[in-house]
Structures are given as structure tokens and as C-alpha cells.
């Protein structure tokens, strides 16, 4: 059993996929709302991208009964926000 989620070994693979998929979804949504980090647009698009990706991650978490989609999307969104914010400041 996993101490964090109470998952069995078989469920760990599924939780890993949920984590990865939600992270990739966040990247996809960011790329739709924003240009590349080299040519960032406005910060409102970053906020919209985070909101949309977290909405889908929350839905995935509810359906799967696992926190890993939210964790995956949260980690990637935090990184992308940091990355794009640095470019907006320059």
C-alpha cells in the first residue's frame, strides 16, 4: 500500500498516468492560450490557462477518485506560470 493514497501496486501505474496526463493537458492548454515563452502575451491568458487546466484536472480527480490529476496539473501550472512570468517581466 502507498502511504499517500492507499493505492495498491496496480493502482500506482494508473495514478502515474493520471499525474502525467494532467500535466500534459496543462501544457497543451497553455500553448493554446499563450505564445511560446519567448513571445509571451498578456498575464490574463496565463490565468485563463491555469483555470481551464485545473478545471479539467479537478474533474479527472473526482472521476478517478485520486488527487494525482490535481497534483500533476498544479506542478506543471506552477512551473509554466513561473516561466511565462519571467518573460513578461523582461
Buried (B, 14 or more C-beta within 10 A) or exposed (E): EEEEBEBEEEBBEBBEBBBBBBBBBBBEBBEEBBEEBEEBEEEEBBEBBBEBBBEBBBEBBEEBEBBBBBBBBBBBBEEBBEBBEEBBEE
